[in-house]
Amino acid sequence: MKNINQDQMFAELLRKDQVGEPNKGIEDRLMYSFLLKNSGSKLKQNSFVSFLGWLFSTQSMGLKAGLVSVMLFFSVMNNQISLESGKVTATDSLFTKRVFVADSTNFIQTIDSIRTDSLN
Amino acid sequence: MQQIVSGDQLAFCELYFRYKGRMYYYFYRMLGNSADLANDFLQELFMKIIEKPESYNLAYSFPTWLYSVANNMCKNEYRRRGVRQEYLEYEVLEPRFDFLNDSTIGPEEMIEKIFQTLDQMGEEHRSAFLLRYREGFSIKVVAEILELPEGTVKSRLFYAKKILGEKLEYLKDQIDF
């Protein structure tokens, strides 16, 4: 037998060979797994979703309150200890007063005192 | 594969339908004609694609890569079973071909007998034989899939054909193609 005939014979025999179809359930499971994996990766892409969810939930209220307190404390204290805060840049040869407290009432009073001093 | 990586389900669906029959057949014949095992391995193969689509090696064509993965899965299964693959000598196999001397044998029965014989020869011969004659891959592609030199693939095919060919020669006029 020539090789080419032999090859054709094997190929023909195997082409006719039928062993049935795969289980239909496999397809369903694979499609479900694909959807699951795909939806999982989308959630990961938006990393803010989980953080925002935690932030606006009732979980870890103590921790959140503590964090807010610390942030508030530093923001207030930062203004209080800053040398530049509330500084009056108006100068007068006779009277100059620096106000170190950021208080709108004090600020107005300082302006008034400068004006008064200037008139004198 | 790029579409699958980006989450295109239609692309995955098309891929599955294109290859499910071929891969099922390959697993079925490679794993002792077991439909259950073939189903399990088919599912595992496509789960690998779902879980790690980026593992696809762009150096290969997709069918080559897919069969390569499938073949490695079969090898792992053989290792797990602890099956020793032995090259049986032609002289040892020859007496087992008595079935082929039966002139009333039909094509279906003959195919089963051929695979019984290939089982005796070992998975190396079976995989090369299937990839070459069922899937129609060239020797070069079969060598890539099996990660073997082309010469080794040719040698295995020659050995398998040598044993089966003589018997088919005897029966070729009896088989109704």
Boltz contact constraints between the chains, C-beta under 6 A:
constraints:
  - contact:
      token1: [A, 1]
      token2: [B, 169]
      max_distance: 6.0
  - contact:
      token1: [A, 6]
      token2: [B, 165]
      max_distance: 6.0
  - contact:
      token1: [A, 9]
      token2: [B, 168]
      max_distance: 6.0
  - contact:
      token1: [A, 10]
      token2: [B, 133]
      max_distance: 6.0
  - contact:
      token1: [A, 11]
      token2: [B, 133]
      max_distance: 6.0
  - contact:
      token1: [A, 12]
      token2: [B, 177]
      max_distance: 6.0
  - contact:
      token1: [A, 13]
      token2: [B, 111]
      max_distance: 6.0
  - contact:
      token1: [A, 14]
      token2: [B, 133]
      max_distance: 6.0
  - contact:
      token1: [A, 14]
      token2: [B, 134]
      max_distance: 6.0
  - contact:
      token1: [A, 17]
      token2: [B, 111]
      max_distance: 6.0
  - contact:
      token1: [A, 19]
      token2: [B, 25]
      max_distance: 6.0
  - contact:
      token1: [A, 19]
      token2: [B, 28]
      max_distance: 6.0
  - contact:
      token1: [A, 22]
      token2: [B, 20]
      max_distance: 6.0
  - contact:
      token1: [A, 22]
      token2: [B, 24]
      max_distance: 6.0
  - contact:
      token1: [A, 22]
      token2: [B, 39]
      max_distance: 6.0
  - contact:
      token1: [A, 22]
      token2: [B, 42]
      max_distance: 6.0
  - contact:
      token1: [A, 23]
      token2: [B, 39]
      max_distance: 6.0
  - contact:
      token1: [A, 26]
      token2: [B, 43]
      max_distance: 6.0
  - contact:
      token1: [A, 30]
      token2: [B, 46]
      max_distance: 6.0
  - contact:
      token1: [A, 33]
      token2: [B, 50]
      max_distance: 6.0
  - contact:
      token1: [A, 34]
      token2: [B, 9]
      max_distance: 6.0
  - contact:
      token1: [A, 34]
      token2: [B, 12]
      max_distance: 6.0
  - contact:
      token1: [A, 34]
      token2: [B, 50]
      max_distance: 6.0
  - contact:
      token1: [A, 37]
      token2: [B, 50]
      max_distance: 6.0
  - contact:
      token1: [A, 38]
      token2: [B, 7]
      max_distance: 6.0
